Amino acid sequence: FIGRMERKIKAGDCLILSGSIPRSMPRDMYEKILEVIDMEKVLVIVDTNSDLLRRTLPYHPFLIKPNLIKLGEIFGRSLTDYDDIVGCAMHLQEEGARNVLVSMGADGAILVTENGQVFSSPAPKADDLSQELVDVNGAGDAMVAGFLAGYLERHSMVDGFAKGLAAGSATVYTSGLADKQQINLVAQRK
């Protein structure tokens, strides 16, 4: 698997390491993958549990996306204060993450960029989709995919943040993943 990945992944590709590692695989699987990736030429995004996430930081992933609970687990406390959340995200940058996107459920998200910019936004409300909350499963994955799609369109962190928030928010009002029309509806909100 590692050899095939090393041969197949090339400059300009994106790699998302997401979820937990099965018990049948080595605990350092993500690290073994990152050892063969040219981190300067491949956009690597990591969205996994606290321990695995932190172990990827020395490889300087382009983006990590902890949710608020995972971020709190990393620092051993409950996080509710905006400045504390931003401070913890910046600490993860000091450990190696380039950009940190913190998903906060109904409270929206915070993005801390490698340029020192901080963006935050509440989650859009259900009334824009004329629906009620359906399921939060998949919202974090949708946020990552939306961020990447938005970022790649114009190489803009702002666009990535906006589309990621829209995709994650639209997904909680949908059975399964939100489609392009639903995401665009949320993205067009002012």
JONORCOR-V267660 format. One record per residue. N is the residue number from 0. OMEGA is omega in whole degrees, -180 to 180 (none if undefined). Layout:
n:N omega:OMEGA
n:N omega:OMEGA
//
This chain:
n:0 omega:-179
n:1 omega:179
n:2 omega:179
n:3 omega:179
n:4 omega:-179
n:5 omega:179
n:6 omega:-172
n:7 omega:-176
n:8 omega:-177
n:9 omega:180
n:10 omega:179
n:11 omega:178
n:12 omega:175
n:13 omega:179
n:14 omega:178
n:15 omega:174
n:16 omega:-171
n:17 omega:176
n:18 omega:-178
n:19 omega:177
n:20 omega:178
n:21 omega:-178
n:22 omega:-179
n:23 omega:-179
n:24 omega:179
n:25 omega:-179
n:26 omega:-180
n:27 omega:-177
n:28 omega:-180
n:29 omega:179
n:30 omega:178
n:31 omega:177
n:32 omega:-176
n:33 omega:178
n:34 omega:-178
n:35 omega:-179
n:36 omega:173
n:37 omega:-173
n:38 omega:178
n:39 omega:-173
n:40 omega:-178
n:41 omega:176
n:42 omega:-180
n:43 omega:178
n:44 omega:-179
n:45 omega:178
n:46 omega:-176
n:47 omega:-178
n:48 omega:-172
n:49 omega:-177
n:50 omega:-180
n:51 omega:180
n:52 omega:-177
n:53 omega:-179
n:54 omega:178
n:55 omega:-173
n:56 omega:179
n:57 omega:180
n:58 omega:177
n:59 omega:178
n:60 omega:180
n:61 omega:-178
n:62 omega:167
n:63 omega:-179
n:64 omega:172
n:65 omega:169
n:66 omega:-175
n:67 omega:180
n:68 omega:179
n:69 omega:179
n:70 omega:177
n:71 omega:178
n:72 omega:-180
n:73 omega:-176
n:74 omega:173
n:75 omega:178
n:76 omega:176
n:77 omega:-178
n:78 omega:177
n:79 omega:-176
n:80 omega:-178
n:81 omega:-178
n:82 omega:178
n:83 omega:178
n:84 omega:179
n:85 omega:179
n:86 omega:178
n:87 omega:177
n:88 omega:179
n:89 omega:177
n:90 omega:177
n:91 omega:174
n:92 omega:177
n:93 omega:179
n:94 omega:176
n:95 omega:180
n:96 omega:178
n:97 omega:-180
n:98 omega:-178
n:99 omega:177
n:100 omega:-178
n:101 omega:176
n:102 omega:-174
n:103 omega:178
n:104 omega:-178
n:105 omega:179
n:106 omega:175
n:107 omega:-176
n:108 omega:175
n:109 omega:176
n:110 omega:175
n:111 omega:-175
n:112 omega:179
n:113 omega:176
n:114 omega:178
n:115 omega:177
n:116 omega:177
n:117 omega:177
n:118 omega:175
n:119 omega:179
n:120 omega:173
n:121 omega:177
n:122 omega:175
n:123 omega:-178
n:124 omega:-177
n:125 omega:-175
n:126 omega:177
n:127 omega:-179
n:128 omega:-179
n:129 omega:-180
n:130 omega:174
n:131 omega:178
n:132 omega:-179
n:133 omega:-174
n:134 omega:179
n:135 omega:179
n:136 omega:179
n:137 omega:-178
n:138 omega:179
n:139 omega:177
n:140 omega:178
n:141 omega:178
n:142 omega:179
n:143 omega:-180
n:144 omega:178
n:145 omega:178
n:146 omega:-177
n:147 omega:179
n:148 omega:180
n:149 omega:180
n:150 omega:-176
n:151 omega:180
n:152 omega:-176
n:153 omega:-175
n:154 omega:-178
n:155 omega:177
n:156 omega:179
n:157 omega:179
n:158 omega:178
n:159 omega:180
n:160 omega:-178
n:161 omega:-178
n:162 omega:177
n:163 omega:178
n:164 omega:179
n:165 omega:-179
n:166 omega:178
n:167 omega:-179
n:168 omega:-180
n:169 omega:-177
n:170 omega:-179
n:171 omega:178
n:172 omega:-174
n:173 omega:171
n:174 omega:-173
n:175 omega:180
n:176 omega:178
n:177 omega:177
n:178 omega:-175
n:179 omega:-180
n:180 omega:180
n:181 omega:178
n:182 omega:179
n:183 omega:177
n:184 omega:179
n:185 omega:-177
n:186 omega:-178
n:187 omega:178
n:188 omega:175
n:189 omega:none
//
